[in-house]
Amino acid sequence: MAAPKIFDMLLLTIVTYTIVVTMNVPTTEAVWCVASSKAPEDALQRGLDYACSNGADCAPIQPGGPCFLPDTILNHASYAYDSYWKNHNRDPNACNFSGTAAPIDLFTDPSTPTCPFP
C-alpha cells in the first residue's frame, strides 16, 4: 500500500510546483501610460495641457522639478499622461490623448535616474 502515498506525494509536489511557477510568471498588464514618440509635438502639447489641467500632478515637470529634465515635450507629456491615467484609476479610456498615448507593460519602465514614475 506504499504506492498510493508516493503517488499522492508526487501529485502534491506537481500541484505545488505549478501554483508557485504560475504565481511567479510576470504579467503583461500595463503599468504606465506614456506618450508616443511618433506623435506630433503640437498634439503632445495639447495632451500635456489637458492632462495638467484635469488632475495630473505636473509639479515634477515644472522648471526645477525632479522630472523637468530632459526638457522635452515627449518626456513631459509621458509623465503627465501617466499621472492623469493613474488619477483616473487606470481607465483604458484615460490613456489615449487623441491617439498620442498608450499603456505599456511592466518591462518598459519610463523612469529616469532623477525622475521615477509612480
C-alpha positions as CSV (number, residue, x, y, z in Angstrom):
1,M,0.0,0.0,0.0
2,A,3.0,2.3,-0.2
3,A,2.3,3.2,-3.8
4,P,-0.7,5.4,-3.1
5,K,1.3,7.5,-0.7
6,I,4.1,8.0,-3.2
7,F,1.5,8.9,-5.9
8,D,-0.2,11.4,-3.5
9,M,3.2,13.0,-2.6
10,L,4.1,13.2,-6.3
11,L,0.8,14.8,-7.2
12,L,1.0,17.3,-4.3
13,T,4.6,18.2,-5.5
14,I,3.4,18.7,-9.0
15,V,0.4,20.8,-8.0
16,T,2.5,22.9,-5.6
17,Y,5.2,23.5,-8.3
18,T,2.5,24.5,-10.8
19,I,1.0,27.0,-8.3
20,V,4.4,28.5,-7.4
21,V,5.5,28.8,-11.0
22,T,2.2,30.2,-12.1
23,M,2.3,32.8,-9.4
24,N,5.8,33.9,-10.4
25,V,5.1,34.3,-14.1
26,P,5.3,38.0,-15.0
27,T,2.2,39.6,-16.4
28,T,1.9,42.0,-19.3
29,E,-0.6,44.2,-17.5
30,A,0.0,47.8,-18.3
31,V,1.6,49.8,-15.5
32,W,2.4,53.1,-17.2
33,C,0.7,55.4,-19.7
34,V,3.3,57.1,-22.0
35,A,3.3,59.4,-24.9
36,S,4.1,58.1,-28.4
37,S,7.4,59.1,-29.9
38,K,5.7,59.2,-33.2
39,A,3.1,61.8,-32.2
40,P,3.5,65.3,-33.5
41,E,4.7,67.8,-30.9
42,D,1.7,70.0,-31.2
43,A,-0.6,67.1,-30.4
44,L,1.6,66.1,-27.4
45,Q,1.4,69.7,-26.2
46,R,-2.4,69.7,-26.3
47,G,-2.5,66.4,-24.4
48,L,0.0,67.7,-21.9
49,D,-2.0,70.8,-21.3
50,Y,-5.2,68.8,-21.0
51,A,-3.6,66.3,-18.5
52,C,-2.1,69.1,-16.4
53,S,-5.5,71.0,-16.3
54,N,-7.5,67.9,-15.4
55,G,-6.0,66.1,-12.5
56,A,-2.4,65.2,-13.4
57,D,0.3,66.1,-10.9
58,C,2.5,68.2,-13.2
59,A,4.6,69.9,-10.5
60,P,7.5,67.5,-11.0
61,I,7.9,68.5,-14.7
62,Q,8.0,72.2,-14.0
63,P,11.4,74.0,-14.1
64,G,13.4,73.0,-11.1
65,G,11.3,69.9,-10.5
66,P,12.8,66.4,-10.4
67,C,11.3,65.4,-13.7
68,F,11.9,68.6,-15.7
69,L,15.0,67.2,-17.4
70,P,15.1,66.0,-20.0
71,D,13.2,69.1,-21.1
72,T,11.2,67.7,-24.0
73,I,7.5,67.7,-24.8
74,L,7.7,63.9,-25.2
75,N,9.1,63.3,-21.7
76,H,6.8,65.9,-20.0
77,A,3.8,64.5,-21.8
78,S,4.6,61.0,-20.7
79,Y,4.9,62.0,-17.1
80,A,1.7,64.0,-17.2
81,Y,-0.2,61.3,-19.1
82,D,0.8,58.7,-16.6
83,S,-0.2,60.8,-13.7
84,Y,-3.5,61.6,-15.3
85,W,-4.2,57.9,-16.1
86,K,-3.3,56.8,-12.6
87,N,-5.5,59.5,-11.1
88,H,-8.4,58.1,-13.2
89,N,-8.0,54.6,-11.9
90,R,-6.1,53.4,-14.9
91,D,-9.2,53.6,-17.0
92,P,-8.2,52.5,-20.5
93,N,-10.0,55.5,-22.0
94,A,-7.8,57.8,-19.8
95,C,-4.7,56.8,-21.7
96,N,-5.3,57.9,-25.2
97,F,-5.0,61.7,-25.5
98,S,-6.3,61.7,-29.1
99,G,-4.1,58.8,-30.1
100,T,-0.8,60.2,-28.7
101,A,-0.5,57.8,-25.7
102,A,-0.7,54.1,-25.0
103,P,-0.4,51.9,-21.9
104,I,2.9,49.9,-21.7
105,D,3.8,46.8,-19.8
106,L,5.9,46.5,-16.7
107,F,9.0,45.6,-18.6
108,T,9.4,49.1,-20.1
109,D,9.9,51.4,-17.1
110,P,9.9,55.0,-18.4
111,S,11.6,56.4,-15.3
112,T,14.9,58.1,-15.4
113,P,17.5,58.2,-12.6
114,T,16.2,61.5,-11.4
115,C,12.6,61.0,-12.2
116,P,10.9,57.8,-11.0
117,F,7.4,57.4,-12.4
118,P,4.9,56.5,-9.6
